[in-house]
Amino acid sequence: MSTSAKALHFDDHTMWVDLTDGRTIGIPLAWFPRLLHATAEQRQHYRLSVSGNGLHWEELDEDISVEGLLAGRGDLTHRPLQAA
């Protein structure tokens, strides 16, 4: 059985994800600029996928996978370009 999210909460700098295996992981909001710049109210308007493996914010156009969080991946769409 894979680990999935069952709840989220936030403080000023961190998204806390409660997992079904009993762990709670903290993810810096800086990893996800849309969440970092959102209001506290906007952050609370999330939806968990039926499986619990996806986190979605319709208003912010943000989708995050639990698998990606556990692998230490932030928002890959906002990475600076690497110099050649």
Summary of the structure (lengths in Angstrom):
residues: 84
radius of gyration: 12.9
end to end distance: 42.0
largest distance: 43.4
contacts: 192
relative contact order: 0.20
helix: 24%
strand: 32%
